[in-house]
Amino acid sequence: MSDSDLRKHQYFSQSIEQAIRMANREVLHPIVDPLTQAKILSVAVEVAKRRGHYIDATLKLGKVGETPPSGEELRKFRIEFEEARDGFTALMTVIERNYIDVPIN
C-alpha cells in the first residue's frame, strides 16, 4: 500500500469513527442526560445485588439441610445478573467512547 493509499485509508477510518461517534451522541445524549455519578453507582449497586442473588442461590447447592435451588431458579438468577451486567458494560462503553457528556467535578 502506498503512502497515499495509507493516508486515504486512515482518513476514511477516522471519518467513519467520527460519524459513528456523532450518531451515538445524537441518539444517546437525550436518553442519559443528565448523567451523574449517582446514577452510574445506583446501576452498579443493582448489578451487584443481582450478582449476589445468583451467588447466594449457587452456594445453596452445597448447603446440607437446605433445599437446593432448581435449575430454573439458578437460570433465572443468572440471566437477571448477566443482563444487568451487560447493560452496565454497555453504559460504561458509552462513557469510555465519549458518546455522552460526563459530569466534570
Helices and strands as residue ranges (DSSP letters): H 3-32, H 37-59, G 60-62, H 71-96
